[in-house]
Amino acid sequence: MDIERTELSGSVSSVIYRNEENGYTVLRFKTEQDGIVTATGYLPLTAPGEYLLVSGQWRTHPTHGAQFQIETAEQVLPENSDAIYEYLSSGIIRGIGPATARSIVKCFGDKTLDIIENEAVRLAEIKGITEQRALEIGAEFRRQLGLRGLFSFLMSSKIDPKYAIRLYRIYGDKAKDALMENPYILTHECFGAEFFEADELAFRLGFEPDCDKRVQAAVLFELEHNLGNGHTFIPRDKLASVTARLIDVSVDTAEEAIEHLIAEEDIVYEHIAGQKACYLARMYDAEIYVAYRLGNMACDDPGSAAELDKLVDKVQNDIGLQLEGEQRLAVETAACSRLLVLTGGPGTGKTTTVRAIVALYKNMGIDVVLTAPTGRAAKRMSELCGAPAVTVHRLLEAGYGQDPDVVEFKRDEDDPLRADAVILDESSMVDIVLMEALLRAMKPGCRLIMVGDADQLPSVGPGNVFSDVIRSGITRTVVLEHIFRQAEESRIVKNAHLINAGEMPDLSENKGDFFFMPRRNGGRAAETIMELCAHRLPKNMGIDPAQIQVLSPTRLYEAGTVNLNQCIQRAVNPPSEDKNEKNFGDFVFREGDRVMQIRNNYDIIWEKDGESGSGIYNGDIGTVVKIDSEAQVMTVDFDAKLVEYAFDSLAELEPAYAVTVHKAQGSEYRAVIVSLVKCAPALMSRAVLYTAVTRAKDLLIVVGDPDVVSAMVYNNAPQKRYSGLKTRLMG
C-alpha cells in the first residue's frame, strides 16, 4: 500500500462506529478514486449522504485489512434531495427519524438543510411537527454546525477533538476565537487538558516559549493539577521548580510569573505550616473559612444537658441497646458539644453510637440531619440508623450557575439549613471545598458530629480535613476500639484490624466470610474473577451477580478495572439479539449493564413512581434498561430513578462491574472480590488494602499475589499532603 499522503473525495455510505465523546469514526466511504473503502478518523457528526474531501494514509489493519486513515477532512453537507434524505434518516439530528425525514425532504427538497438552519419554524408546516419541536430541531442542527467547525479546527491543530463539546458549551460560537486568543484555557479544570496539548496549539499559533501567558498558565496548571494529588497549596520553591521543568524555562522566569499572579490575586502567598505556601485563591478562602468555623465551634460550649445520666439511660431504652464505655462517652459528649469527632474501625459500633446520638438529640428537642458524601453511603446510613439521610450535595441543594461546569450551592449563610445539628458520616472522604460549603450552610450555633474511619483513604479532592481536625486536638475525639462479639466472629473484620495494625492476615484459612485465591499473573486473576462473577458465586452461594462488586487499586493492566469490566460483561451480560448496544469510547454499553455516574450532575432529571426530581451524583450505580438509537438516548435505572442520557452525555458514565478502591469509598457491598496484582507503587499501600477489605459486608474474596498483599500491609508510608488546616486550627 502507498504510505504517502493521499487525497480522496466522495460520499459517506454508512457509519460503522462512532465514539460520541471525541468524534472518532469508522465509516464506509464511496470514493471517486477507489470505489467503496473503509476510512477512520475524527469526523464528528458525520452521516450517510455527506460529501468528504479527506487526506491521509492507507494502513493495513491486522483484522479488517486495508483502511484509509484520515488526517484532515473537509465535510460538505449533502445538497440534493436524495442525499439529504439519506443524511437526515440516519438519525444524526435528534427528533428526526426516517419517516420524519421523508416528510421534510418531500416538502422542502434541495433547500431542506437551509430551511432547518435559518427558518426552522417552517418545519411546523409538516403534519406531526409542532412549532416547539421545529425550533428544537433547528437549534440542534445549528449546534452541530458549530461543533463541526470547532472539531475541524482542533483536528487541523492536532488537538484532541474531545474538548470541542466542552468548549462549545461554555463559549458557543466564540470558542475558536477564545482558543486563538489564549490556547491555555484548555488547561482550566473544566476541560482538564494536559499542559502539553495547549502548548502545542500555542506554538502553532505563534506564541513564544517564555511569553507571559504561557508561564503564568503553567504555574496555575501545576497548582490545579496538584489539587488532584490532595494538596491545597504548593511550597513556592517547589512550584517555581516544577513549573520551570514543565516548560523548560528558568526558575527566575517562573518566579516572575508567580510574583505577577500573586499581585493579580490569582495566587495567595502565605507562610504556613513551616512552608512558603502558594494557594489558588479559592483554596485559600476555603481553608481559612473551614478553620474559622471549626475553631469557633470547638470553643463554643452549649452547656451540659439536664440530668444527663437519665437522658442517656432513656436513649438506651429507646434504641434497645446497652452502650459500651466509649459509646456512652460519645453520646454524653454529643450532648454538651458543638463539635465532636467519632472514629473507629469496622465492628466497633459507630452506627449504634450514631443511632444513640440521633435519639439523644430527638429527646433534647434538637433538629438533626444525617448526611454523607456519596449516595450509597447516605443510603446505608439511613438504613442502619432508621432515619433519613441524604448526600451533602443534595442537602445543600447543589446545582449549576451560568457556567455549566461550576457548582453552586443554594444553601449558604443567606439561606442556611434549618437543622440544629448535622451528623456527617464518611468524613474522611470530605475535601476542603465540600467542607467549606457544608459549614457555610450551617446556621450559627449548629452542632456538627464528624463520623468516619481515620485509617481509610483520605479524600480524593484537596485537603486532609478529617485527619487534620483529629491531629489538631481542638475538639474531643472519641475513638471506638472495642470490637463487638458478633463482629469479632467475622474474618473480614478480624483481618481488617490485622491489616490496620500492620500484621499479615491469615491467607491460608479459607472459611467463613474471607477467602484468598492466589493468582500471581494478571491474566489468570482476571479469568478467575470472571468465573467467580458469572458462575461460582451465583451457583454455589446463591449470590446474584448484581450483588457482587469487583474492586482493584488500578484501572490499568489485565487485572485493572478497564479490562475486568470488559471480561465480566462478556461473562454476565453477553451480546444478544434482544439487547440493544451503544459503542462509546473503549466500551460497548449494553442493555442490562451495571454503570456508575462519574461526575456530579445536579440538573439531570429523573423519574420515580410518577414523580420527578433532579440530580445524579458521582459514585451512584445503576443499570442500563434501554438504549434507543433513533432517539439517541440511553435510559439508566438508579434505584428505581429512571434517567435518560443523550448519547453525547455518555462520558458521565462508566461500566461498574469493576471499580477502583478509591471509587468504592463510602460504599458497602454484600460480596466483594478484590483484584490484587502488582501495580503502581503509590497504590500498593496499607490504606488502599484496608479500604478495599472494609467495603465487604458478608463475603470477601481476594484474588491475587500474596506478595502484593504483604507489600501493601507493610507499606504504611503516609502520602504527603500540603495543607495548612491543622496549623490554622491549632493557632
For each residue, the residues with C-beta under 8 A, 3 or more apart:
1: 58 59 60 66
2: 6 57 58
3: 57 58
4: 57
5: 55 56 57 71
6: 2 55 56 57 58 68
7: 53 54 55
8: 29 31 32 33 34 37 39 52 53 54 55 56 68
9: 31 32 33 51 52 53 54
10: 29 30 31 32 33 51 52
11: 29 30 48 49 50 51 52 78 83
12: 15 27 28 29 30 46 47 48 49 50 52
13: 27 28 29 30 36 48
14: 27 28 48
15: 12 18 25 26 27 28 46 47 48 90
16: 26 27 28 38
17: 25 26 583
18: 15 23 24 25 26 46 583
19: 22 23 24 25 583 584 585
20: 23 584 647 648 650 651
21: 162 165 584 585 648 650 651
22: 19 42 160 161 162 585
23: 18 19 20 42 43 44 45 151 161 162 164
24: 18 19 40 41 42
25: 15 17 18 19 40 41 42 43 44 46
26: 15 16 17 18 38 39 40
27: 12 13 14 15 16 38 39 40 43 46
28: 12 13 14 15 16 36 37 38 39
29: 8 10 11 12 13 36 37 38 39 52 54 68
30: 10 11 12 13 35 36
31: 8 9 10 34 35 36 37
32: 8 9 10
33: 8 9 10
34: 8 31 37
35: 30 31
36: 13 28 29 30 31
37: 8 28 29 31 34 66 67 68
38: 16 26 27 28 29 64 65 66 67 68
39: 8 26 27 28 29 54 56 67 68 69 70
40: 24 25 26 27 67 68 69 70
41: 24 25 54 56 69 70 71 73
42: 22 23 24 25 70 73 151 155 161
43: 23 25 27 46 52 70 73 75
44: 23 25 147 148 151 161 164
45: 23 92 144 147 148 151
46: 12 15 18 25 27 43 50 52 75
47: 12 15 50 86 87 90 92
48: 11 12 13 14 15 86 87 90
49: 11 12 78 82 83 84 85 86 87 90
50: 11 12 46 47 75 76 77 78 83 87
51: 9 10 11 75 76 77 78 79 83
52: 8 9 10 11 12 29 43 46 73 74 75 76
53: 7 8 9 73 74 76
54: 7 8 9 29 39 41 68 70 71 72 73 74
55: 5 6 7 8 70 71 72 73
56: 5 6 8 39 41 68 69 70 71 72
57: 2 3 4 5 6 68 69 71
58: 1 2 3 6 66 67 68 69
59: 1 66 67 68 69
60: 1 65 66 67
61: 64 65 66 67
62:
63:
64: 38 61 67
65: 38 60 61
66: 1 37 38 58 59 60 61
67: 37 38 39 40 58 59 60 61 64
68: 6 8 29 37 38 39 40 54 56 57 58 59
69: 39 40 41 56 57 58 59
70: 39 40 41 42 43 54 55 56 73
71: 5 41 54 55 56 57
72: 54 55 56 155 156
73: 41 42 43 52 53 54 55 70 152 155
74: 52 53 54 152
75: 43 46 50 51 52 148 152
76: 50 51 52 53 79
77: 50 51 87 113
78: 11 49 50 51 83 84 86 87 113
79: 51 76 83 84 110
80: 83 84 110
81: 84 85 105 109 110 112
82: 49 85 86
83: 11 49 50 51 78 79 80 86 87
84: 49 78 79 80 81 87 88 105 110 112 113
85: 49 81 82 88 89 101 102 105
86: 47 48 49 78 82 83 89 90
87: 47 48 49 50 77 78 83 84 90 92
88: 84 85 92 93 96 100 101 104 105 112
89: 85 86 96 97 98 101 102
90: 15 47 48 49 86 87
91: 94 96 97 629 630 632
92: 45 47 87 88 96 144
93: 88 96 116 137 140 141 144
94: 91 140 631 632 646
95: 100 133 136 137 140
96: 88 89 91 92 93 100 101 104 137
97: 89 91 100 101 630
98: 89 101 102
99: 102 103
100: 88 95 96 97 103 104 126 128 129
101: 85 88 89 96 97 98 104 105
102: 85 89 98 99 105 106
103: 99 100 106 107 126 127 128
104: 88 96 100 101 107 108 112 116 123 126
105: 81 84 85 88 101 102 108 109 112
106: 102 103 109
107: 103 104 125 126
108: 104 105 111 112 115 122
109: 81 105 106 112
110: 79 80 81 84
111: 108 114 115
112: 81 84 88 104 105 108 109 115 116
113: 77 78 84 116 117 141
114: 111 117 118 119
115: 108 111 112 118 119 120 122 123
116: 93 104 112 113 120 123 137 138 141
117: 113 114 120 138 141 142 145
118: 114 115
119: 114 115 122
120: 115 116 117 123 134 135 137 138 139 141
121: 124 131 134 135 138
122: 108 115 119 125 134
123: 104 115 116 120 126 129 133 134 137 138
124: 121 129 130 131 133 134
125: 107 122
126: 100 103 104 107 123 129
127: 103
128: 100 103
129: 100 123 124 126 133 134 137
130: 124 133 134
131: 121 124 134 135
132: 135 136
133: 95 123 124 129 130 136 137
134: 120 121 122 123 124 129 130 131 137 138
135: 120 121 131 132 138 139
136: 95 132 133 139 140
137: 93 95 96 116 120 123 129 133 134 140 141
138: 116 117 120 121 123 134 135 141 142
139: 120 135 136 142 143
140: 93 94 95 136 137 143 144
141: 93 113 116 117 120 137 138 144 145
142: 117 138 139 145 146
143: 139 140 146 147 168
144: 45 92 93 140 141 147 148
145: 117 141 142 148 149
146: 142 143 149 150 168 172 173 175
147: 44 45 143 144 150 151 164 165 168
148: 44 45 75 144 145 151 152
149: 145 146 152 153 176
150: 146 147 153 154 164 167 168 175 176
151: 23 42 44 45 147 148 154 155 161 164
152: 73 74 75 148 149 155 156
153: 149 150 156 157 176 179
154: 150 151 157 159 160 161 163 164
155: 42 72 73 151 152 158 159 161
156: 72 152 153
157: 153 154 200 201 204
158: 155 200 201 204
159: 154 155 163 186 197 200 201
160: 22 154 163 193 197
161: 22 23 42 44 151 154 155 164
162: 21 22 23 165
163: 154 159 160 166 167 186 191 193
164: 23 44 147 150 151 154 161 167 168 175
165: 21 147 162 168 169 648
166: 163 169 170 190 191 405
167: 150 163 164 170 171 175 178 179 191
168: 143 146 147 150 164 165 171 172 175
169: 165 166 404 405
170: 166 167 175 190 403 404 405
171: 167 168 174 175 177 178
172: 146 168 175
173: 146
174: 171 177 178
175: 146 150 164 167 168 170 171 172 178 179
176: 149 150 153 179 180
177: 171 174 180 181
178: 167 171 174 175 181 182 185
179: 153 167 175 176 182 183 185 186 201
180: 176 177 183 205
181: 177 178
182: 178 179 185 213 217
183: 179 180 186 198 199 201 202 205 207
184: 187 198 202 213 214 217 221
185: 178 179 182 188 191 198
186: 159 163 179 183 191 193 197 198 201
187: 184 191 193 194 195 198 217 220 221 224
188: 185 191 224
189: 192 224 227 405
190: 166 170 403 405 406
191: 163 166 167 185 186 187 188
192: 189
193: 160 163 186 187 197 198
194: 187 197 198
195: 187 198 199 217 218 221 246 247
196: 199 200
197: 159 160 186 193 194 200 201
198: 183 184 185 186 187 193 194 195 201 202 217
199: 183 195 196 202 203 214 247
200: 157 158 159 196 197 203 204
201: 157 158 159 179 183 186 197 198 204 205
202: 183 184 198 199 205 207 213 214
203: 199 200 206 207 209
204: 157 158 200 201
205: 180 183 201 202
206: 203
207: 183 202 203 211 213 214
208: 211 214
209: 203 214 247 248 249
210: 214 215 249 253
211: 207 208 214 215
212: 215 216 257 260
213: 182 184 202 207 216 217
214: 184 199 202 207 208 209 210 211 217 218 247
215: 210 211 212 218 219 243 247 249 253 254 256 257
216: 212 213 219 220 257 260 261 266
217: 182 184 187 195 198 213 214 220 221
218: 195 214 215 221 222 243 246 247 254 257
219: 215 216 222 223 239 243 254 257 258 261 267
220: 187 216 217 223 224 261 266 267 280
221: 184 187 195 217 218 224 225 246
222: 218 219 225 226 234 239 242 243 246
223: 219 220 226 227 233 234 239 267 278 279 280
224: 187 188 189 220 221 227 280
225: 221 222 228 229
226: 222 223 229 231 234
227: 189 223 224 230 231 232 280 283 461 462
228: 225 460 461
229: 225 226 721
230: 227 458 459 460 461 462 463 464 719 721 723
231: 226 227 234 462 721 722 723
232: 227 279 283 286 287 432 462 463 721 722 723 724 725
233: 223 272 275 277 278 279 283 284 722 723 724
234: 222 223 226 231 238 239 242 277 278 722
235: 238 239 275 276 277 278 722
236: 239 240 258 269 276 277 278
237: 240 241 276
238: 234 235 241 242
239: 219 222 223 234 235 236 242 243 254 258 278
240: 236 237 243 244 251 254 255 258
241: 237 238 244 245 251 254
242: 222 234 238 239 245 246
243: 215 218 219 222 239 240 246 247 249 254 257 258
244: 240 241 247 248 249 250 251 253 254
245: 241 242 248
246: 195 218 221 222 242 243
247: 195 199 209 214 215 218 243 244
248: 209 244 245
249: 209 210 215 243 244 253 254
250: 244 253 254
251: 240 241 244 254 255
252: 255 256
253: 210 215 244 249 250 256 257
254: 215 218 219 239 240 241 243 244 249 250 251 257 258
255: 240 251 252 258 259
256: 215 252 253 259 260
257: 212 215 216 218 219 243 253 254 260 261
258: 219 236 239 240 243 254 255 261 262 267 269 278
259: 255 256 262 263
260: 212 216 256 257 263 264
261: 216 219 220 257 258 264 266 267
262: 258 259 265 266 267 268 269 278
263: 259 260
264: 260 261
265: 262 268 281
266: 216 220 261 262 280 281
267: 219 220 223 258 261 262 278 279 280 281
268: 262 265 278 279 280 281 284
269: 236 258 262 276 277 278 279
270: 277 279 284 724
271: 275 276 277
272: 233 275 277 724 727 728
273: 277 722 723 724 726 727
274:
275: 233 235 271 272 722 724
276: 235 236 237 269 271
277: 233 234 235 236 269 270 271 272 273 722 724
278: 223 233 234 235 236 239 258 262 267 268 269
279: 223 232 233 267 268 269 270 283 284 287
280: 220 223 224 227 266 267 268 283 284
281: 265 266 267 268 284 285
282: 285 286 433
283: 227 232 233 279 280 286 287 432 433 462
284: 233 268 270 279 280 281 287 288
285: 281 282 288 289 436
286: 232 282 283 289 290 432 433 435 436 463
287: 232 279 283 284 290 291 432 463 723 724 725 728
288: 284 285 291 292 728
289: 285 286 292 293 436 439 440
290: 286 287 293 294 432 435 436 439 465 725
291: 287 288 294 295 725 728 729
292: 288 289 295 296
293: 289 290 296 297 439 442
294: 290 291 297 298 339 439 448 469 474 475 729
295: 291 292 298 299 474 728 729
296: 292 293 299 300
297: 293 294 300 338 339 447 448 475
298: 294 295 338 339 474 475 729
299: 295 296
300: 296 297 338 445
301: 336 337 338
302: 336 337 338 445 447
303: 336
304: 308 335 336
305: 308 311 335 336 364
306: 311
307: 310 311
308: 304 305 311 312 332 335 336
309: 312 313
310: 307 313 314
311: 305 306 307 308 314 315 335 360 363 364
312: 308 309 315 316 323 328 331 332 335 356 360
313: 309 310 316 317
314: 310 311 317 318 363
315: 311 312 318 319 323 331 356 359 360 363
316: 312 313 319 320 321 322 323 356
317: 313 314 320
318: 314 315 359 363
319: 315 316 352 355 356 359
320: 316 317
321: 316 352 355 356
322: 316
323: 312 315 316 327 328 331 352 353 356
324: 327 328 349 482 484
325: 328 329 482
326: 329 330 344 478 479 480 481 482
327: 323 324 330 331 349 352 353 356 480
328: 312 323 324 325 331 332
329: 325 326 332 333 478
330: 326 327 333 334 340 342 353 356 357 478 480
331: 312 315 323 327 328 334 335 353 356 357 360
332: 308 312 328 329 335 336
333: 329 330 336 337 340 476 478
334: 330 331 337 340 357 360 361 447 449
335: 304 305 308 311 312 331 332 360 364
336: 301 302 303 304 305 308 332 333
337: 301 302 333 334 340 447 475 476
338: 297 298 300 301 302 445 446 447 448
339: 294 297 298 447 448 450 474 475 476
340: 330 333 334 337 447 448 449 450 475 476 477 478
341: 427 449 450 451 466 469 470 475 476 477 478
342: 330 350 353 354 449 450 451 452 477 478 480
343: 350 451 452 453 454 470 477 478 479 480
344: 326 348 349 350 453 479 480 481
345: 348 453 455 480 483 493 496 497 500 694
346: 453 487 492 493 496 497 694
347: 483 484 486 487 488 490 493 497
348: 344 345 480 481 482 483 484 487
349: 324 327 344 352 353 480 482 484
350: 342 343 344 353 354 451 453 480
351: 354 355 381 384 385
352: 319 321 323 327 349 355 356
353: 323 327 330 331 342 349 350 356 357 480
354: 342 350 351 357 358 370 381 385 423 425 449 451
355: 319 321 351 352 358 359 384 385 386
356: 312 315 316 319 321 323 327 330 331 352 353 359 360
357: 330 331 334 353 354 360 361 368 423 449
358: 354 355 361 362 368 370 385 387 423
359: 315 318 319 355 356 362 363
360: 311 312 315 331 334 335 356 357 363 364
361: 334 357 358 364 366 367 368 420 421
362: 358 359 365 366 368
363: 311 314 315 318 359 360
364: 305 311 335 360 361
365: 362
366: 361 362 420 421 447
367: 361 418 419 420 421
368: 357 358 361 362 387 419 420 421 422 423
369: 389 390 395 417 419 421 422 423
370: 354 358 378 381 382 385 387 388 389 390 423 425
371: 378 389 390 391 392 395 422 423 424 425 438
372: 377 378 381 389 391 392 424 425 426 666
373: 377 391 392 426 429 430 434 666
374: 377 378 391 426 429 617 618 619 620 665 666 667
375: 378 379 391 617 619 620
376: 379 380 619 620 621 666 667 668
377: 372 373 374 380 381 391 425 426 429 666 667
378: 370 371 372 374 375 381 382 389 390 391 425
379: 375 376 382 383 389 639
380: 376 377 383 384 667 668
381: 351 354 370 372 377 378 384 385 389 425
382: 370 378 379 385 386 387 388 389
383: 379 380 386
384: 351 355 380 381
385: 351 354 355 358 370 381 382 389
386: 355 382 383
387: 358 368 370 382
388: 370 382
389: 369 370 371 372 378 379 381 382 385 425
390: 369 370 371 378 394 395
391: 371 372 373 374 375 377 378 394 395 617
392: 371 372 373 395 396 424 430 434 437 438
393: 396 398 600 602 615 617
394: 390 391 397 398 615 617
395: 369 371 390 391 392 411 417 438 441
396: 392 393 409 410 411 437 438 441
397: 394 409 410 411
398: 393 394 407 408 409 410 437 600 602 615
399: 407 408 409 410 602 603 614
400: 403 404 405 406 407 408 602 603
401: 406 408
402:
403: 170 190 400 406
404: 169 170 400
405: 166 169 170 189 190 400
406: 190 400 401 403
407: 398 399 400 600 602
408: 398 399 400 401
409: 396 397 398 399 412 437 440 441
410: 396 397 398 399 415
411: 395 396 397 415 416 417 440 441
412: 409 415 416 437 440 441
413: 416 440 441
414:
415: 410 411 412
416: 411 412 413 441 442 443 446
417: 369 395 411 422 441 442 443 446
418: 367 443
419: 367 368 369 422 442 446
420: 361 366 367 368 445 446 447
421: 361 366 367 368 369 446 447 448 449
422: 368 369 371 417 419 438 442 446 447 448 449
423: 354 357 358 368 369 370 371 449 451
424: 371 372 392 427 430 438 448 449 450 451
425: 354 370 371 372 377 378 381 389 451 452
426: 372 373 374 377 429 430 451 452 665 666
427: 341 424 430 450 451 452 465 466
428: 452 453 454 456 457 458 459 466 467 665
429: 373 374 377 426 452 459 460 665 666
430: 373 392 424 426 427 434 435 438 459 465 466
431: 434 435 459 460 461 462 463 465
432: 232 283 286 287 290 435 436 461 462 463 465 723 725
433: 282 283 286 436 437 461 462 463
434: 373 392 430 431 437 438 461
435: 286 290 430 431 432 438 439 463 465
436: 285 286 289 290 432 433 439 440
437: 392 396 398 409 412 433 434 440 441
438: 371 392 395 396 422 424 430 434 435 441 442
439: 289 290 293 294 435 436 442 448
440: 289 409 411 412 413 436 437
441: 395 396 409 411 412 413 416 417 437 438
442: 293 416 417 419 422 438 439 446 448
443: 416 417 418 446
444:
445: 300 302 338 420
446: 338 416 417 419 420 421 422 442 443
447: 297 302 334 337 338 339 340 366 420 421 422
448: 294 297 338 339 340 421 422 424 439 442
449: 334 340 341 342 354 357 421 422 423 424
450: 339 340 341 342 424 427 466 469
451: 341 342 343 350 354 423 424 425 426 427
452: 342 343 425 426 427 428 429 456 466
453: 343 344 345 346 350 428 456 694
454: 343 428 466 467 470
455: 345 500 687 690
456: 428 452 453 665 687 690 691 694
457: 428 661 662 665 687 688 691
458: 230 428 464 466 467 719 721
459: 230 428 429 430 431 462 463 464 465 466
460: 228 230 429 431 662 665
461: 227 228 230 431 432 433 434
462: 227 230 231 232 283 431 432 433 459 723
463: 230 232 286 287 431 432 433 435 459 468 721 723 725
464: 230 458 459 467 468 721 723 725 726
465: 290 427 430 431 432 435 459 468 469 725
466: 341 427 428 430 450 452 454 458 459 469 470
467: 428 454 458 464 470 471
468: 463 464 465 471 472 723 725 726 729
469: 294 341 450 465 466 472 474 475 725 729
470: 341 343 454 466 467 473 477
471: 467 468 726
472: 468 469 725 726 729 730
473: 470 477 730
474: 294 295 298 339 469 729 730
475: 294 297 298 337 339 340 341 469
476: 333 337 339 340 341
477: 340 341 342 343 470 473
478: 326 329 330 333 340 341 342 343
479: 326 343 344
480: 326 327 330 342 343 344 345 348 349 350 353
481: 326 344 348
482: 324 325 326 348 349
483: 345 347 348 487 488 493 497
484: 324 347 348 349 487 488
485: 488 489
486: 347 489 490
487: 346 347 348 483 484 490 493
488: 347 483 484 485 493 494
489: 485 486 512
490: 347 486 487 493 494 512 513 514
491: 494 495 509 511 512 513 514
492: 346 495 496 513 514 693 694 696 700
493: 345 346 347 483 487 488 490 496 497
494: 488 490 491 497 498 505 514
495: 491 492 498 499 505 506 514 693
496: 345 346 492 493 499 500 690 693 694
497: 345 346 347 483 493 494 500 501
498: 494 495 501 503 504 505
499: 495 496 502 503 505 686 689 690 693 713
500: 345 455 496 497 686 690
501: 497 498
502: 499 686 713 714 716
503: 498 499 713
504: 498 507 709 710 713
505: 494 495 498 499 514 709 713
506: 495 509
507: 504 516 518 702 706 709
508: 516
509: 491 506
510: 514 515 516
511: 491 514 515
512: 489 490 491
513: 490 491 492 696 698 699 700
514: 490 491 492 494 495 505 510 511 700 702
515: 510 511 699 700 701 702
516: 507 508 510 701 702 706 709
517: 528 701 702 703 704
518: 507 704 705 706
519: 524 525 528 677 703 704 705
520: 524 677 704 705 707
521: 524 525 558 677
522: 525 526 557 558 559 677
523: 526 527 558
524: 519 520 521 527 528
525: 519 521 522 528 529 558 559 675 677 703 704
526: 522 523 529 530 558 559 563 564 567 675
527: 523 524 530 531 567
528: 517 519 524 525 531 532 703
529: 525 526 532 533 550 559 564 567 568 658 673 675 703
530: 526 527 533 534 564 567 568 570 571
531: 527 528 534 535 536 571
532: 528 529 535 536 537 548 673 701 703
533: 529 530 537 545 548 550 568 571 572 657 673
534: 530 531 538 545 568 571 572
535: 531 532 538 539 571
536: 531 532 539 540 541
537: 532 533 540 541 543 545 548 671 699
538: 534 535 541 542 543 544 545
539: 535 536
540: 536 537
541: 536 537 538 671 699
542: 538
543: 537 538 547 548 670 671 699
544: 538 547 548
545: 533 534 537 538 548 572
546: 594 623
547: 543 544 669 670 671
548: 532 533 537 543 544 545 669 670 671 672 673
549: 659 664 667 669 671 672 673 695
550: 529 533 561 564 568 657 658 659 672 673 674 675
551: 658 659 660 661 664 672 673 674 675 692 695
552: 555 559 560 561 564 658 659 660 661 674 675 676 679
553: 660 661 676 679 683 684 688 692
554: 557 559 560 561 660 679 680 683
555: 552 560 561 562 660
556: 560 562 679 680
557: 522 554 560 563 677 679
558: 521 522 523 525 526 563 677
559: 522 525 526 529 552 554 563 564 675 676 677 679 704
560: 552 554 555 556 557 563 564 675 679
561: 550 552 554 555 564 565 658 659 660
562: 555 556 565 566 586
563: 526 557 558 559 560 566 567
564: 526 529 530 550 552 559 560 561 567 568 657 658 675
565: 561 562 568 569 587 654 655 656 657 658
566: 562 563 569 570 587 655
567: 526 527 529 530 563 564 570 571
568: 529 530 533 534 550 564 565 571 572 657 658
569: 565 566 572 573 574 588 590 593 655 657
570: 530 566 567 574
571: 530 531 533 534 535 567 568 574
572: 533 534 545 568 569 657
573: 569 579 590 592 593
574: 569 570 571
575: 579 581 590
576: 579
577:
578:
579: 573 575 576 590 591 592
580: 590 591 626 627 628 629
581: 575 588 589 590 591 627
582: 588 589 590 627 629 634 647 650
583: 17 18 19 588 589
584: 19 20 21 587 588 589 647 650 651
585: 19 21 22 651
586: 562
587: 565 566 584 654 655
588: 569 581 582 583 584
589: 581 582 583 584 593 595 624 627 634 650 653 655
590: 569 573 575 579 580 581 582 593 624 627
591: 579 580 581 624 625 626 627
592: 573 579 623 624
593: 569 573 589 590 623 624 655 657
594: 546 621 622 623 655 656 657
595: 589 621 622 623 624 636 653 654 655 656
596: 619 620 621 622 653 654 655 656 659 663
597: 601 616 617 618 619 620 621 622 638 652 653
598: 618 652 653 654
599: 618 652
600: 393 398 407 615 617 618
601: 597 604 615 616 617 652
602: 393 398 399 400 407 614 615
603: 399 400 614 615
604: 601 614 615 616 643 645
605: 612 613 614 643 644
606: 612 613 614 615 616 638 641 642 643
607: 610 611 612 641 642
608: 611 612 613 640 641 642
609: 640
610: 607
611: 607 608
612: 605 606 607 608
613: 605 606 608 641
614: 399 602 603 604 605 606
615: 393 394 398 600 601 602 603 604 606
616: 597 601 604 606 620 638 641 643
617: 374 375 391 393 394 597 600 601 620
618: 374 597 598 599 600
619: 374 375 376 596 597 663 666 667
620: 374 375 376 596 597 616 617 638
621: 376 594 595 596 597 638 656
622: 594 595 596 597 636 637 638 639 641 643
623: 546 592 593 594 595 636 637
624: 589 590 591 592 593 595 627 634 635 636 637
625: 591 635 636 637 642
626: 580 591 633 634 635
627: 580 581 582 589 590 591 624 633 634 635
628: 580 631 632 633 634 635
629: 91 580 582 632
630: 91 97
631: 94 628
632: 91 94 628 629 646 647 648
633: 626 627 628 644 645 646 647
634: 582 589 624 626 627 628 644 645 647 650
635: 624 625 626 627 628 642 643 644 645
636: 595 622 623 624 625 642 643 645 653
637: 622 623 624 625 640 641 642 643
638: 597 606 616 620 621 622 641 643
639: 379 622
640: 608 609 637
641: 606 607 608 613 616 622 637 638
642: 606 607 608 625 635 636 637
643: 604 605 606 616 622 635 636 637 638
644: 605 633 634 635
645: 604 633 634 635 636 649 650 652 653
646: 94 632 633 649
647: 20 582 584 632 633 634 650
648: 20 21 165 632
649: 645 646 652
650: 20 21 582 584 589 634 645 647 653
651: 20 21 584 585
652: 597 598 599 601 645 649
653: 589 595 596 597 598 636 645 650
654: 565 587 595 596 598 659
655: 565 566 569 587 589 593 594 595 596 658
656: 565 594 595 596 621 659
657: 533 550 564 565 568 569 572 593 594
658: 529 550 551 552 561 564 565 568 655 675
659: 549 550 551 552 561 596 654 656 663 664
660: 551 552 553 554 555 561 663 664
661: 457 551 552 553 664 665 674 688 691 692 695
662: 457 460 665
663: 596 619 659 660
664: 549 551 659 660 661 667 669 691 692 695
665: 374 426 428 429 456 457 460 661 662 691
666: 372 373 374 376 377 426 429 619
667: 374 376 377 380 549 619 664 695
668: 376 380 695 696 697
669: 547 548 549 664 672 695 696 697
670: 543 547 548 697 698 699
671: 537 541 543 547 548 549 696 698 699 700 701
672: 548 549 550 551 669 692 695 696 699 700 701
673: 529 532 533 548 549 550 551 701 702 703
674: 550 551 552 661 692 693 700 701 702 703 704
675: 525 526 529 550 551 552 559 560 564 658 703 704
676: 552 553 559 689 702 703 704 705 708 709 712
677: 519 520 521 522 525 557 558 559 704 705 708
678: 684 705 708
679: 552 553 554 556 557 559 560 683 684
680: 554 556 683 684
681: 684
682: 685 719
683: 553 554 679 680 688
684: 553 678 679 680 681 688 708 711 712 715
685: 682 688 689 712 715 716 717 719
686: 499 500 502 689 690 712 713 714 715 716
687: 455 456 457 690 691 716
688: 457 553 661 683 684 685 691 692 712
689: 499 676 685 686 692 693 709 712 713
690: 455 456 496 499 500 686 687 693 694
691: 456 457 661 664 665 687 688 694 695
692: 551 553 661 664 672 674 688 689 695
693: 492 495 496 499 674 689 690 696 700 702
694: 345 346 453 456 492 496 690 691
695: 549 551 661 664 667 668 669 672 691 692
696: 492 513 668 669 671 672 693 699 700
697: 668 669 670
698: 513 670 671
699: 513 515 537 541 543 670 671 672 696
700: 492 513 514 515 671 672 674 693 696
701: 515 516 517 532 671 672 673 674
702: 507 514 515 516 517 673 674 676 693 709
703: 517 519 525 528 529 532 673 674 675 676
704: 517 518 519 520 525 559 674 675 676 677 708 709
705: 518 519 520 676 677 678 708 709
706: 507 516 518 709 710
707: 520 710 711
708: 676 677 678 684 704 705 711 712
709: 504 505 507 516 676 689 702 704 705 706 712 713
710: 504 706 707 713 714
711: 684 707 708 714 715
712: 676 684 685 686 688 689 708 709 715
713: 499 502 503 504 505 686 689 709 710
714: 502 686 710 711
715: 684 685 686 711 712
716: 502 685 686 687
717: 685
718:
719: 230 458 682 685
720:
721: 229 230 231 232 458 463 464
722: 231 232 233 234 235 273 275 277
723: 230 231 232 233 273 287 432 462 463 464 468 726
724: 232 233 270 272 273 275 277 287 727 728
725: 232 287 290 291 432 463 464 465 468 469 472 728 729
726: 273 464 468 471 472 723 729 730
727: 272 273 724 730 731
728: 272 287 288 291 295 724 725 731
729: 291 294 295 298 468 469 472 474 725 726
730: 472 473 474 726 727
731: 727 728
